[in-house]
């Protein structure tokens, strides 16, 4: 579900320092809002800002480990796979993300 | 054997008979009522041939059930149905029954009784069972036609006849007797008013709460009440036209029933020189001062007590019969008494003490307003000494039995108030009993619509053994949590695993420690940051989860005011974004309105904001604030800036924080107001705004006991009374509605502020995260809170001071200067 990387362009969307640790920012893209997460170990993840359960804005959830808890009904989403933690079933579309130094780049669909 | 064939037989018959059987004694019974005939029946059961028995009855009827007269009046029974012993019974038992001929004198020397018609009956033993007379106060107009009492069949017939031609009845007396009379007349189509001297009905059998419920129910059935009503006179010249009360109230009536009570009928006893106080004095052997004369029933006085209920009278009959039968041992002891009201559809049970009388007495109370039921048990030394039941009385006899047995209730105390079924489960309550009884289709979790069958299947199929497992897989108990006990019961029932047995509940899956332990450790060990707590207390996951981090953030904030640096990433979205997230991801914004007061300038500013940002909906909240719904995240800082510019600040409607202080207009405007409740509310809000708490906190101030601000379902509620302020704590609406407990009464606004600050600080320091004040107060107990806040003045001042100190760091408007906060902004990648 990563999309076709060949047709994507890597676009810088933020610097690492723009996102608080265990926090997130929202990026507006042509295909909808993407939530950009920074975890405790400074890993960065990008997922649609849309919980598979009822569409809650994941960007506003609490980040813990490599997970985010949706602010609406506490579904826990694995940031690395986009999968909802069992027993909930659902998947969030991920966007490829790359860190170059402190530059955060997303592979945005054209 | 030769027997007098009929009650008309003359006295010589006895003499001759006695010659034939010289060992037979003569027993004369004066009074053909329930007490006398019960004694005779008991006697016949013991010794059928010992006495030749003669009974004098003033009424023309055989023995009937006087208690059932109210049922006859109400048309539920006929006179024939309430006869206890027919004339045939007297004949079969060779009892000489003389009716419509009252005994009028006793000659104790000659041992004879003489009747009104001149009949003379000699006795060896005499039994007085003359019953009672209606208690009638010396009122002007008592003798007018249309005035009657409620004592015998003649009275009932008079009332029934009146009800056929007359419309309005007044019953004087709101006790058992009066209410049964009132109900009977109502059933017969009359409009009925009850005049009662006391403020509540049946005050001798019911406490104020039950008496009030009773009045409400009877009121709904169309009976009017004039309580605190002292009847001054019965008005009318030809016949009764109404009653006039001493406070000037007048109640018109076609018939007046005087039913304020009874007094022992002692005339004969007094006339023949027996000892008489209120009643004819008897000893434990039921004998009067004259050893050949016994007395039972409502006419007697035993150890200073007189009687109006049937149970002790049955006991007296038993003892008296035993004595008459030659048993020298039988002694009467008054049993505990219980009362039931005979009004169809209204169930009342009362026994023993109505309320705690001594310091060591305790009261257990259970009330369900919706179902109209009320239970109160009065306990002393772990024993029931009083029971008042209203609405649902099936457990009355059981409580009564426990009371009579003096049973120790310590082991079943926690469920005693729920009645026999709950309390009779041996040992501890079987937590599975309730769920066992449910069908598979029964809904367990209302929030997520999960039924019993689904949960059981999940437990079995997925081999679940924990509450969290059930929550995760079925969503049952995963939302509001009110069905948790049922889910735990299902787990226990299905797997035998007791989810509750593992000691205190861990805060979350990241730790095995409970809230209490963690709170204490933070203070005791001086831990100052979330990572430090997690590290030193062995958290299983490096940055915890969405459940423990907000709790730790709060505990640290509370423990180290001014020192701890709030961690925004450990705040739930609402507190991080200072607004309430809605289901579509937009937010609601609620500016603070101090004490619910606003003005045109604020309202204009709010309207302007709504227009400017295209806010789709506005609503007034339950806490007297204005809610702007549907605000986009990116717009929040600008919305706040505009509201700030108009002088408004955050209402914290999104936080585990002081939300609102609801007020009524109070003495400034209201004709009932006793104090300036609005100013009091504003002062409280100025003191408490911005404070963080384990859960949301709501206050209210009502200007009088009418309580328009609904202060008794608030965390801290203030009700103004003429002499000061009542302070109430621990109430909430919500999933489990809980009314407040009265903390105390204070005199000045300054005291209100101090007690409020102290209570809130106690709650802030001791409650578990996400427990509101209601479960907190229930956990620690009202007495504990009183001891800390009311009785210990020094501690109260210290708590209040700590609250104010924390407030110096907390009272910053979180809406101010957010325009610079980049986290609200959406990033837009450059092309």
Interface residues (C-beta under 8 A of the other chain):
Chain A: X11 X12 X13 X14 X18 X20 X21 X22 X23 X25 X26 X27 X28 X29 X33 X36 X40 X54 X55 X56 X57 X60 X61 X62 X63 X64 X65 X67 X69 X71 X72 X74 X76 X86 X87 X88 X106 X108
Chain B: X472 X473 X478 X541 X542 X543 X544 X545 X546 X549 X550 X568 X569 X570 X572 X573 X576 X577 X581 X583 X584 X585 X633 X822 X823 X826 X827 X828 X829 X830
